[in-house]
Structure formats: structure tokens, C-alpha cells
Amino acid sequence: MSSVLQKFYDAFIEKDAEEMVDNYHPDIRFEDPAFGVLHGKDAADMWRMLCKNGKDLQVTYEIIQEDEHKGIVQWEAKYTFSRTGRQVHNKVLAKFRIRNGLIINHEDSFNLKVWAKQAMGFTGLVFGGTAFFKEKLRKNTHRLLRNFQQKSLKS
């Protein structure tokens, strides 16, 4: 039988957002450097948006530790950053809390300055580690998420 984390990441590899979010508890709390904290439907819609828009997204993962209450996964994503056309290879450490067989807390951590340099080049290298950059990035990712949600409501 597949574990909840294996099911989540196998679905991610296939860009099957619905299968991914089926492994989330309704009260999910997600956090990463790009989006900050998202809860519930916002966290689920983030994966829907990323899977739909990630045309060349490639994901690999390794479950480092998992039991019925928690888990740690090292995963990597390779994709083209749409705004600049630059290639990104993001290395992520994910920590999970699991409740009743579903993911209730998901925290992704990665080096935002390294990501920013890959995604945005020189500008990312210079500003990627600043609080200003992080705040601007989060405002932009939230705007993209809201636009995606609005379009989803119309279809």
C-alpha cells in the first residue's frame, strides 16, 4: 500500500493536482518561501495552478522519513520560469504533519536567493535574499493564485 506522501508525489510527477489534493486534510496549512502561508482551498488551488501551468515541469523525490504522524521528503523540480523563460532547478526540503492518513501541515523550504538567481538572473541574484523581494514575490504569487481561482470559477 502506498503511503500518503508517495501518493502525493507520484501524483505531482503526473501533474495530477486532484490526486495531490485528495491527500490533503481539509484544514491543510501549507507554507513555502514563494507563497508564504496558505490554508485549505488556497493551498489546493496553488497545486492546481502549478500543475496546469507547469508545461515542462519535471519532479523527482525521495521520502527521507515517514510514519503515521510526520514525514520528510527531499524533492526537486525542473521547469522553465514563465516570466523570464529561464530554466530553474529547485531543490526543496518538505516537512509534513499527518492526521488520520491525510497531510494536515506541509512546509516546503528552499534557498530563495538561489531560486531567484535561476528564475530572474542578475536581478534575482542582487535582490533575491531581501525582505523586499520576498514580499513582492508573495504579492505576485497571491495575485496569480487569485486570478487562477477567478478563471476557475468562470469555467
N, C-alpha and C positions, 0 to 999 in steps of 0.2 A: 504494500500500500504506500502510495506517495505521501510525503509529508506536506504540510501546508506551504512551507517555503519552497519546496521543489515544485509543487503545482503552480505557485505564484510565478516563479522564474521561468519555468517551462512555457507558461502562457506568455510571458514577456518576450521570450525568444520568438514566439509565433506572432507577436503583436496582437494577441487576443485579450484586449482590455477587459472584456466582460468576464472572462475566466479569471483574470487577475483580481478584479474587484470582488468576485464571488468568494475570494479567500480573505477579504477584509471584514471585520466586525462592523456593524452599522455605526458604532461610536469610534471609528478609527481616528487616530491622531497621527498625521504624517508631518515630518519636518526634514527640510534639506536647505543647503545654503542658497539655492536659487529661488525657491518658493517661500521659504520660511515655514510657518506652521499652517497646515490645512487640516480641516476636520470633515468627517462624513462625506457628503456628496462632492464637496470641493476636491477632496483627495482622490476620490474615484474618478471624477471628471478630468483631473490632471492626467491620470494614466490613459484615459480615453483619448484625450487631446494628443499626448505624446505618441501613442501608438498610431493614431490616424495620420499624424503629420510626419512621422519618422520613416520616410520612404526608404532610406538606405540604412536604417538602424540595425546594428548587429550587437547582440548581447551575449555575454558568457558569464558564468557564475560558478562559485564553489561555496557550498554550505560548510562553514567552519565549525559551527556548534549549533545544535538544536535539541531541545527537549520540549515537553508539553507546555512550558511556560515562557520560554525565551529562545532566541536564536541569533546567530551572527552569520552574515553572508558577505563574501567579498565578490563584487561583480564589476564588470567592465562594459562600457558602451562605446561603440564607434559609430559616428554619424557625421553628416555634413550640417554645420550650423547654418540654418536657412538665411539668416540676415546678412551673413558675410560670404557664404559659400566655402568657409574654411572647414577643414577636417578636424574633428575632436575625438580624442581617445580619453574618456573619463574613467578614472579608477575610483570606485566607491566602496566604502565600508558601511554595511547596513546592519542595524541592531533592531531587534524585534521583541515585542511582548506578545504573547499568545494567550487568548482566553477562549475556552470552550472550542478549541480547534480552529479558531479564526485569529487573524492578525488584528490586534487592538491598538498597537503602537508601532510605528515604523519610522526610524530615524536614519536617513542617509547622510553620510559625511564624506566630503571630498575637498581637495585643495582648490578653493575658489580662484586664487590667483593663477594657478596652473591652467584651470579651465578657461579663465578669461583670456589668457595669452593665446591659447589654442583657438578659441572661438573668435576673438576680436583683434588678434595681432598686437601691434605695438601699444595701442590704446589700452587693451586688456592688461598687458604687461605693466604699464605705468599705473593704472588706476584699479586693477583687479583686487588688490588687497585692502582697499579703503572702505570705510563705512559708507561713504557717499556712493560708491559703486554698488555695494550690496543693496542699499536702499533703492537706488534707481533700478537695479535688476529686478528686485522683488516687485516694485510697482509695475514694471513692464510685464513680468510673468503673470501677475494677477490680472492685468488688463487683457492679456492674451487668453487667459482662462475664462474671464467673464465674456469675452467675445465668442469664444467657442461654445460656452453654455447658452448664450443667446441664440446662436445659429442652430444649436441642437434643439432648442425649444420650437423653432420655426419649422423644423423638418419632421 
